Amino acid sequence: MDITFGPVPSRRLGRSLGINNIPPKICSYACVYCQLGNTIKMQIERQEFYPAKDIFNSIKERVTQTYSQNEIIDYLAFVPDGEPTLDINLGIKIELLKTLNIPVAVISNASLIDNKDVCQELLKADWVSLKVDAANEKLWRKIDRPHGKLNFNNIKDGMLSFRKDFKGILATETMLIRGMNDAVADIHEIGRFLKRLQPNIAYLSIPTRPPADKNVQPAYPASINTAYQIISSYVDKVELLTGYEGNAFSFTGDVRQDILNITSVHPMRKDAVAEILNKAGADWHIVEKMLQNDEIIQSEYENHTFFLRKF
């Protein structure tokens, strides 16, 4: 198994060099939407999977190789095939990697965040993402299918405690599943918890590859737009993650491409689209053609028309 991969383009982390510190599908969750397949081994006990020095040497070699090719690395990111905090040497590895003078990110499902050791180790990272698929236990069990010994309230308290001490960038990620957690009441419940957590940014995502449970489907565009608007009422910065990476929110001078870039991240109100068309000296026929070509989707929310990029 390759311990490192990339660098790959990521809208969250720029050019990130991935670190696979967990063997395939050893996890504390068996999420219905997991796009890596079914969890092979469920566990919550932390252990050593790969020696810290081996991980460090592998990454150092890849960093040297990447720089020799004049490529940029914005983050070293722990994004393994399982839950990264199961690695009992995570803190040591973060400390070693920081000597390379590249920011370190960890994408976690937050299941072990109430463990004081895990919390202290994550505090060493520069950027941490925590999963918030539900704000009540019933939905959490239905969607994330956690290890039987995990306690939902302890996890939520652990996230809030971690937030008080964390000095880096905190992100959250919520996977929107059709008919599971996309109801207005459920989204408000998530929003209320996120308001307490105060992440720097809250990401809303959908499954873009075949999920573990073949019956799982992404939320409808209208539901995604509604979720975006609701979460935005609780959190200052919200973005969509719908499978598009690399060029979101960059202005190209091509008004069609600019609309696609922006609507892949944020639903655009009709008046905002009209404004960008006006600045480009273009007319509404461009939008009509994009709708006909299934490049964008139209959705209504609270008497306003929004446009989203087609997923």
ABEGO torsion letter per residue (X at the ends): XBABBOBBBBAAAEBBBBBBABBBGBBABBBAABAAEBBABBBABBBBABBAAAAAAAAAAAAAAAAAAGBBBABBBBBBABBAAABAAAAAAAAAAAAAGBBBBBBBAGAAAABAAAAAAAAABABBBBBBABABAAAAAAAAGBBAABBAAAAAAAAAAAAAABABBBBBBBBBBBGAAABAAAAAAAAAAAAAAGBABBBBBBBABBBABAABBBBBAAAAAAAAAAAAAABABBBBBAGBBGABGBBAGBAAAAAAAAAAABBBBAAAAAAAAAAAGBBAAAAAAAAAAGABBBBBBGGBBBBBBBX
